Amino acid sequence: MFEMKLVGDDAQMIVGVVNQGIDAHLEDFTKSTFGWYYHTTDDEEVPYHKTADKSIVSRIVVCKLHCQIANEEMSILLRRLTEMDDEGNLEAGQLADDIVQVEWDLESRDV
């Protein structure tokens, strides 16, 4: 599993990639998990569905997308981001490059 936490445009790109559903390659994300979490002033991570508690709402600092990408689905994520880059979304290509670099760095440490 490759884990990452994203905010802003990067998080929205991942949401767009995942929400495509089954694509022309007949591939989809079935083993990976994605969820929104609020991070509070006291470094607590609160799942999106628990924000009805008013004591939490007043302490929210940022909303992050937590992703756990299954190893066998990483190629789907990278391909879809690269396709977005081909369509003119250069930030998507940069995000794909960043993910590959981080994954490479993590694997290098395990050797």
OpenMM code with the backbone's topology and positions (N, CA, C; nanometers):
from openmm import Vec3, app, unit

residues = "MET PHE GLU MET LYS LEU VAL GLY ASP ASP ALA GLN MET ILE VAL GLY VAL VAL ASN GLN GLY ILE ASP ALA HIS LEU GLU ASP PHE THR LYS SER THR PHE GLY TRP TYR TYR HIS THR THR ASP ASP GLU GLU VAL PRO TYR HIS LYS THR ALA ASP LYS SER ILE VAL SER ARG ILE VAL VAL CYS LYS LEU HIS CYS GLN ILE ALA ASN GLU GLU MET SER ILE LEU LEU ARG ARG LEU THR GLU MET ASP ASP GLU GLY ASN LEU GLU ALA GLY GLN LEU ALA ASP ASP ILE VAL GLN VAL GLU TRP ASP LEU GLU SER ARG ASP VAL".split()
positions = [
    Vec3(0.0840, -0.1190, 0.0000),
    Vec3(0.0000, 0.0000, 0.0000),
    Vec3(0.0877, 0.1242, 0.0000),
    Vec3(0.0531, 0.2186, -0.0824),
    Vec3(0.1191, 0.3486, -0.0855),
    Vec3(0.0228, 0.4477, -0.0230),
    Vec3(0.0666, 0.5146, 0.0831),
    Vec3(-0.0213, 0.6075, 0.1534),
    Vec3(0.0221, 0.7502, 0.1278),
    Vec3(-0.0772, 0.8377, 0.1115),
    Vec3(-0.0487, 0.9794, 0.0970),
    Vec3(-0.1676, 1.0603, 0.1472),
    Vec3(-0.1380, 1.1833, 0.1883),
    Vec3(-0.2405, 1.2768, 0.2330),
    Vec3(-0.2239, 1.4035, 0.1503),
    Vec3(-0.3335, 1.4462, 0.0895),
    Vec3(-0.3270, 1.5577, -0.0046),
    Vec3(-0.4277, 1.6662, 0.0314),
    Vec3(-0.3966, 1.7883, -0.0103),
    Vec3(-0.4874, 1.9012, 0.0080),
    Vec3(-0.5005, 1.9758, -0.1245),
    Vec3(-0.5973, 2.0654, -0.1310),
    Vec3(-0.6108, 2.1572, -0.2441),
    Vec3(-0.6282, 2.0908, -0.3788),
    Vec3(-0.5581, 2.1480, -0.4780),
    Vec3(-0.5714, 2.1004, -0.6158),
    Vec3(-0.5251, 1.9563, -0.6328),
    Vec3(-0.4217, 1.9164, -0.5589),
    Vec3(-0.3737, 1.7776, -0.5689),
    Vec3(-0.4831, 1.6804, -0.5253),
    Vec3(-0.5507, 1.7126, -0.4152),
    Vec3(-0.6595, 1.6265, -0.3675),
    Vec3(-0.7724, 1.6217, -0.4703),
    Vec3(-0.8049, 1.7359, -0.5274),
    Vec3(-0.9132, 1.7398, -0.6261),
    Vec3(-0.8788, 1.6604, -0.7520),
    Vec3(-0.7508, 1.6613, -0.7917),
    Vec3(-0.7096, 1.5806, -0.9076),
    Vec3(-0.7298, 1.4323, -0.8795),
    Vec3(-0.6936, 1.3884, -0.7595),
    Vec3(-0.7113, 1.2471, -0.7243),
    Vec3(-0.8597, 1.2117, -0.7227),
    Vec3(-0.9417, 1.2994, -0.6684),
    Vec3(-1.0868, 1.2761, -0.6678),
    Vec3(-1.1366, 1.2594, -0.8109),
    Vec3(-1.0930, 1.3452, -0.9001),
    Vec3(-1.1343, 1.3357, -1.0399),
    Vec3(-1.0900, 1.2069, -1.1055),
    Vec3(-0.9676, 1.1659, -1.0780),
    Vec3(-0.9126, 1.0425, -1.1341),
    Vec3(-0.9902, 0.9213, -1.0841),
    Vec3(-1.0188, 0.9198, -0.9547),
    Vec3(-1.0896, 0.8056, -0.8950),
    Vec3(-1.2351, 0.8021, -0.9396),
    Vec3(-1.2977, 0.9176, -0.9499),
    Vec3(-1.4395, 0.9231, -0.9849),
    Vec3(-1.4686, 0.8943, -1.1314),
    Vec3(-1.3665, 0.8718, -1.2120),
    Vec3(-1.3888, 0.8325, -1.3522),
    Vec3(-1.4587, 0.6980, -1.3602),
    Vec3(-1.4428, 0.6170, -1.2582),
    Vec3(-1.5008, 0.4831, -1.2630),
    Vec3(-1.4220, 0.3950, -1.3580),
    Vec3(-1.4901, 0.2989, -1.4156),
    Vec3(-1.4250, 0.2077, -1.5102),
    Vec3(-1.3935, 0.2862, -1.6370),
    Vec3(-1.2693, 0.2780, -1.6806),
    Vec3(-1.2263, 0.3564, -1.7960),
    Vec3(-1.2158, 0.2698, -1.9217),
    Vec3(-1.1623, 0.3285, -2.0273),
    Vec3(-1.1500, 0.2571, -2.1553),
    Vec3(-1.0608, 0.1343, -2.1447),
    Vec3(-0.9767, 0.1301, -2.0443),
    Vec3(-0.8897, 0.0143, -2.0212),
    Vec3(-0.9594, -0.0903, -1.9345),
    Vec3(-1.0867, -0.0651, -1.9025),
    Vec3(-1.1682, -0.1514, -1.8157),
    Vec3(-1.1036, -0.1696, -1.6783),
    Vec3(-1.0489, -0.0591, -1.6263),
    Vec3(-0.9843, -0.0606, -1.4956),
    Vec3(-1.0515, 0.0394, -1.4028),
    Vec3(-1.0494, 0.0091, -1.2735),
    Vec3(-1.1068, 0.0961, -1.1721),
    Vec3(-1.0344, 0.0708, -1.0405),
    Vec3(-1.0599, 0.1552, -0.9421),
    Vec3(-0.9998, 0.1398, -0.8094),
    Vec3(-1.0956, 0.0592, -0.7227),
    Vec3(-1.0586, -0.0651, -0.6937),
    Vec3(-1.1451, -0.1515, -0.6131),
    Vec3(-1.0790, -0.1930, -0.4818),
    Vec3(-0.9476, -0.1784, -0.4731),
    Vec3(-0.8752, -0.2209, -0.3531),
    Vec3(-0.8184, -0.1035, -0.2745),
    Vec3(-0.8084, 0.0120, -0.3373),
    Vec3(-0.7556, 0.1316, -0.2722),
    Vec3(-0.8656, 0.1978, -0.1905),
    Vec3(-0.8243, 0.2775, -0.0914),
    Vec3(-0.9231, 0.3491, -0.0103),
    Vec3(-0.8932, 0.4983, -0.0126),
    Vec3(-1.0000, 0.5762, -0.0056),
    Vec3(-0.9908, 0.7218, -0.0096),
    Vec3(-1.0910, 0.7775, 0.0902),
    Vec3(-1.0511, 0.8780, 0.1658),
    Vec3(-1.1433, 0.9382, 0.2608),
    Vec3(-1.0979, 1.0771, 0.3029),
    Vec3(-1.1957, 1.1636, 0.3240),
    Vec3(-1.1665, 1.3001, 0.3687),
    Vec3(-1.1570, 1.3030, 0.5198),
    Vec3(-1.0573, 1.3741, 0.5688),
    Vec3(-1.0371, 1.3929, 0.7124),
    Vec3(-1.0123, 1.5403, 0.7398),
    Vec3(-1.0689, 1.5872, 0.8494),
    Vec3(-1.0380, 1.7215, 0.8958),
    Vec3(-0.9253, 1.7135, 0.9959),
    Vec3(-0.8317, 1.8036, 0.9869),
    Vec3(-0.7225, 1.8129, 1.0828),
    Vec3(-0.7496, 1.9352, 1.1692),
    Vec3(-0.7392, 1.9174, 1.3000),
    Vec3(-0.7766, 2.0217, 1.3940),
    Vec3(-0.6540, 2.0922, 1.4521),
    Vec3(-0.6800, 2.1966, 1.5273),
    Vec3(-0.5731, 2.2753, 1.5887),
    Vec3(-0.4880, 2.1934, 1.6845),
    Vec3(-0.5416, 2.0866, 1.7404),
    Vec3(-0.4643, 2.0006, 1.8314),
    Vec3(-0.4163, 1.8721, 1.7628),
    Vec3(-0.3970, 1.8770, 1.6302),
    Vec3(-0.3429, 1.7666, 1.5493),
    Vec3(-0.4277, 1.6399, 1.5505),
    Vec3(-0.5548, 1.6532, 1.5744),
    Vec3(-0.6458, 1.5394, 1.5685),
    Vec3(-0.6925, 1.5219, 1.4238),
    Vec3(-0.7065, 1.3973, 1.3807),
    Vec3(-0.7605, 1.3665, 1.2478),
    Vec3(-0.9020, 1.3150, 1.2666),
    Vec3(-0.9981, 1.3885, 1.2125),
    Vec3(-1.1386, 1.3562, 1.2328),
    Vec3(-1.2004, 1.3184, 1.0987),
    Vec3(-1.2579, 1.1968, 1.0869),
    Vec3(-1.3237, 1.1582, 0.9616),
    Vec3(-1.4355, 1.2573, 0.9265),
    Vec3(-1.4524, 1.2792, 0.7994),
    Vec3(-1.5503, 1.3754, 0.7482),
    Vec3(-1.6887, 1.3558, 0.8090),
    Vec3(-1.7320, 1.2324, 0.8251),
    Vec3(-1.8680, 1.2042, 0.8714),
    Vec3(-1.8886, 1.2360, 1.0198),
    Vec3(-1.7824, 1.2716, 1.0927),
    Vec3(-1.7961, 1.3018, 1.2352),
    Vec3(-1.7935, 1.4517, 1.2641),
    Vec3(-1.8091, 1.5345, 1.1637),
    Vec3(-1.7956, 1.6787, 1.1842),
    Vec3(-1.9235, 1.7465, 1.2302),
    Vec3(-2.0263, 1.6720, 1.2611),
    Vec3(-2.1484, 1.7327, 1.3140),
    Vec3(-2.1259, 1.7855, 1.4558),
    Vec3(-2.0250, 1.7349, 1.5228),
    Vec3(-1.9910, 1.7793, 1.6581),
    Vec3(-1.9359, 1.9220, 1.6512),
    Vec3(-2.0075, 2.0176, 1.7101),
    Vec3(-1.9685, 2.1590, 1.7014),
    Vec3(-1.8329, 2.1864, 1.7646),
    Vec3(-1.7915, 2.1058, 1.8619),
    Vec3(-1.6601, 2.1276, 1.9227),
    Vec3(-1.5479, 2.0974, 1.8238),
    Vec3(-1.5748, 2.0109, 1.7278),
    Vec3(-1.4752, 1.9788, 1.6255),
    Vec3(-1.4707, 2.0882, 1.5200),
    Vec3(-1.5861, 2.1336, 1.4770),
    Vec3(-1.5947, 2.2327, 1.3697),
    Vec3(-1.5132, 2.3578, 1.4029),
    Vec3(-1.5185, 2.4023, 1.5255),
    Vec3(-1.4474, 2.5246, 1.5635),
    Vec3(-1.2955, 2.5067, 1.5654),
    Vec3(-1.2469, 2.3822, 1.5617),
    Vec3(-1.1034, 2.3546, 1.5676),
    Vec3(-1.0440, 2.3104, 1.4341),
    Vec3(-1.1228, 2.3058, 1.3276),
    Vec3(-1.0738, 2.2581, 1.1980),
    Vec3(-0.9733, 2.3568, 1.1391),
    Vec3(-0.8611, 2.3013, 1.0953),
    Vec3(-0.7570, 2.3809, 1.0321),
    Vec3(-0.7556, 2.3561, 0.8812),
    Vec3(-0.7598, 2.2287, 0.8430),
    Vec3(-0.7511, 2.1934, 0.7015),
    Vec3(-0.8226, 2.0600, 0.6776),
    Vec3(-0.8692, 2.0416, 0.5554),
    Vec3(-0.9308, 1.9158, 0.5146),
    Vec3(-0.8325, 1.8450, 0.4214),
    Vec3(-0.8016, 1.7188, 0.4513),
    Vec3(-0.7068, 1.6426, 0.3706),
    Vec3(-0.7725, 1.5155, 0.3178),
    Vec3(-0.7333, 1.4782, 0.1985),
    Vec3(-0.7756, 1.3511, 0.1405),
    Vec3(-0.6706, 1.2471, 0.1763),
    Vec3(-0.7109, 1.1457, 0.2521),
    Vec3(-0.6212, 1.0355, 0.2872),
    Vec3(-0.6395, 0.9252, 0.1828),
    Vec3(-0.5298, 0.8829, 0.1235),
    Vec3(-0.5340, 0.7806, 0.0185),
    Vec3(-0.4445, 0.6631, 0.0563),
    Vec3(-0.4953, 0.5447, 0.0354),
    Vec3(-0.4156, 0.4229, 0.0452),
    Vec3(-0.4305, 0.3532, -0.0900),
    Vec3(-0.3263, 0.3641, -0.1701),
    Vec3(-0.3300, 0.3096, -0.3057),
    Vec3(-0.2735, 0.1684, -0.3040),
    Vec3(-0.3550, 0.0733, -0.3459),
    Vec3(-0.3091, -0.0653, -0.3566),
    Vec3(-0.1979, -0.0732, -0.4613),
    Vec3(-0.0964, -0.1520, -0.4324),
    Vec3(0.0181, -0.1629, -0.5237),
    Vec3(-0.0249, -0.1943, -0.6666),
    Vec3(-0.1190, -0.2858, -0.6813),
    Vec3(-0.1611, -0.3259, -0.8159),
    Vec3(-0.2455, -0.2195, -0.8865),
    Vec3(-0.2870, -0.1148, -0.8148),
    Vec3(-0.3657, -0.0078, -0.8760),
    Vec3(-0.2850, 0.1214, -0.8957),
    Vec3(-0.1592, 0.1209, -0.8534),
    Vec3(-0.0755, 0.2397, -0.8705),
    Vec3(-0.0606, 0.2761, -1.0176),
    Vec3(-0.0494, 0.1769, -1.1034),
    Vec3(-0.0346, 0.2051, -1.2471),
    Vec3(-0.1583, 0.2746, -1.3032),
    Vec3(-0.2759, 0.2431, -1.2509),
    Vec3(-0.3994, 0.3095, -1.2956),
    Vec3(-0.3931, 0.4570, -1.2584),
    Vec3(-0.3557, 0.4844, -1.1342),
    Vec3(-0.3469, 0.6221, -1.0869),
    Vec3(-0.2481, 0.7020, -1.1709),
    Vec3(-0.1300, 0.6482, -1.1902),
    Vec3(-0.0273, 0.7199, -1.2657),
    Vec3(-0.0672, 0.7386, -1.4121),
    Vec3(-0.1278, 0.6365, -1.4715),
    Vec3(-0.1703, 0.6485, -1.6115),
    Vec3(-0.2756, 0.7579, -1.6258),
    Vec3(-0.3739, 0.7591, -1.5362),
    Vec3(-0.4802, 0.8588, -1.5461),
    Vec3(-0.4271, 1.0003, -1.5228),
    Vec3(-0.3355, 1.0162, -1.4291),
    Vec3(-0.2752, 1.1487, -1.4086),
    Vec3(-0.1964, 1.1914, -1.5317),
    Vec3(-0.1246, 1.0973, -1.5921),
    Vec3(-0.0482, 1.1279, -1.7129),
    Vec3(-0.1403, 1.1646, -1.8284),
    Vec3(-0.2542, 1.0975, -1.8388),
    Vec3(-0.3518, 1.1314, -1.9425),
    Vec3(-0.4052, 1.2729, -1.9225),
    Vec3(-0.4281, 1.3122, -1.7962),
    Vec3(-0.4716, 1.4498, -1.7677),
    Vec3(-0.3639, 1.5486, -1.8108),
    Vec3(-0.2374, 1.5127, -1.7880),
    Vec3(-0.1253, 1.5966, -1.8294),
    Vec3(-0.1238, 1.6119, -1.9808),
    Vec3(-0.1498, 1.5024, -2.0522),
    Vec3(-0.1538, 1.5055, -2.1982),
    Vec3(-0.2638, 1.5974, -2.2491),
    Vec3(-0.3684, 1.6146, -2.1674),
    Vec3(-0.4805, 1.7014, -2.2051),
    Vec3(-0.4570, 1.8468, -2.1636),
    Vec3(-0.3370, 1.8771, -2.1133),
    Vec3(-0.3038, 2.0145, -2.0800),
    Vec3(-0.3002, 2.0479, -1.9324),
    Vec3(-0.3316, 1.9526, -1.8460),
    Vec3(-0.3257, 1.9769, -1.7015),
    Vec3(-0.1858, 1.9391, -1.6528),
    Vec3(-0.0936, 2.0346, -1.6606),
    Vec3(0.0458, 2.0073, -1.6276),
    Vec3(0.0654, 1.9713, -1.4805),
    Vec3(-0.0220, 2.0223, -1.3936),
    Vec3(-0.0120, 1.9892, -1.2514),
    Vec3(-0.0337, 1.8397, -1.2283),
    Vec3(-0.1189, 1.7772, -1.3086),
    Vec3(-0.1436, 1.6328, -1.2957),
    Vec3(-0.0171, 1.5542, -1.3277),
    Vec3(0.0524, 1.5955, -1.4316),
    Vec3(0.1782, 1.5296, -1.4659),
    Vec3(0.2824, 1.5473, -1.3571),
    Vec3(0.2865, 1.6661, -1.2978),
    Vec3(0.3808, 1.6912, -1.1891),
    Vec3(0.3477, 1.6060, -1.0668),
    Vec3(0.2175, 1.5931, -1.0362),
    Vec3(0.1762, 1.5085, -0.9241),
    Vec3(0.2176, 1.3633, -0.9492),
    Vec3(0.1988, 1.3141, -1.0706),
    Vec3(0.2403, 1.1774, -1.1052),
    Vec3(0.3914, 1.1618, -1.0852),
    Vec3(0.4682, 1.2596, -1.1313),
    Vec3(0.6138, 1.2551, -1.1140),
    Vec3(0.6517, 1.2545, -0.9662),
    Vec3(0.5836, 1.3365, -0.8870),
    Vec3(0.6114, 1.3438, -0.7431),
    Vec3(0.5820, 1.2101, -0.6746),
    Vec3(0.4712, 1.1471, -0.7121),
    Vec3(0.4349, 1.0179, -0.6529),
    Vec3(0.5396, 0.9129, -0.6875),
    Vec3(0.5831, 0.9097, -0.8126),
    Vec3(0.6859, 0.8131, -0.8545),
    Vec3(0.8147, 0.8371, -0.7756),
    Vec3(0.8532, 0.9637, -0.7588),
    Vec3(0.9766, 0.9952, -0.6857),
    Vec3(0.9681, 0.9496, -0.5399),
    Vec3(0.8567, 0.9779, -0.4744),
    Vec3(0.8392, 0.9377, -0.3348),
    Vec3(0.8385, 0.7859, -0.3237),
    Vec3(0.7661, 0.7206, -0.4141),
    Vec3(0.7598, 0.5739, -0.4110),
    Vec3(0.8995, 0.5146, -0.4323),
    Vec3(0.9747, 0.5721, -0.5246),
    Vec3(1.1111, 0.5255, -0.5508),
    Vec3(1.1980, 0.5446, -0.4271),
    Vec3(1.1868, 0.6617, -0.3631),
    Vec3(1.2654, 0.6886, -0.2424),
    Vec3(1.2326, 0.5892, -0.1320),
    Vec3(1.1033, 0.5579, -0.1154),
    Vec3(1.0618, 0.4623, -0.0112),
    Vec3(1.1139, 0.3230, -0.0403),
    Vec3(1.1075, 0.2815, -0.1662),
    Vec3(1.1571, 0.1488, -0.2016),
    Vec3(1.3087, 0.1407, -0.1856),
    Vec3(1.3788, 0.2495, -0.2128),
    Vec3(1.5246, 0.2502, -0.1987),
    Vec3(1.5672, 0.2313, -0.0546),
    Vec3(1.4879, 0.2833, 0.0384),
    Vec3(1.5193, 0.2690, 0.1800),
    Vec3(1.4965, 0.1257, 0.2292),
    Vec3(1.4031, 0.0559, 0.1663),
    Vec3(1.3700, -0.0804, 0.2083),
    Vec3(1.4742, -0.1824, 0.1638),
    Vec3(1.5560, -0.1471, 0.0684),
    Vec3(1.6548, -0.2410, 0.0127),
    Vec3(1.7713, -0.2590, 0.1050),
] * unit.nanometer
topology = app.Topology()
chain = topology.addChain("A")
for resn in residues:
    res = topology.addResidue(resn, chain)
    for name in ("N", "CA", "C"):
        topology.addAtom(name, app.Element.getBySymbol(name[0]), res)
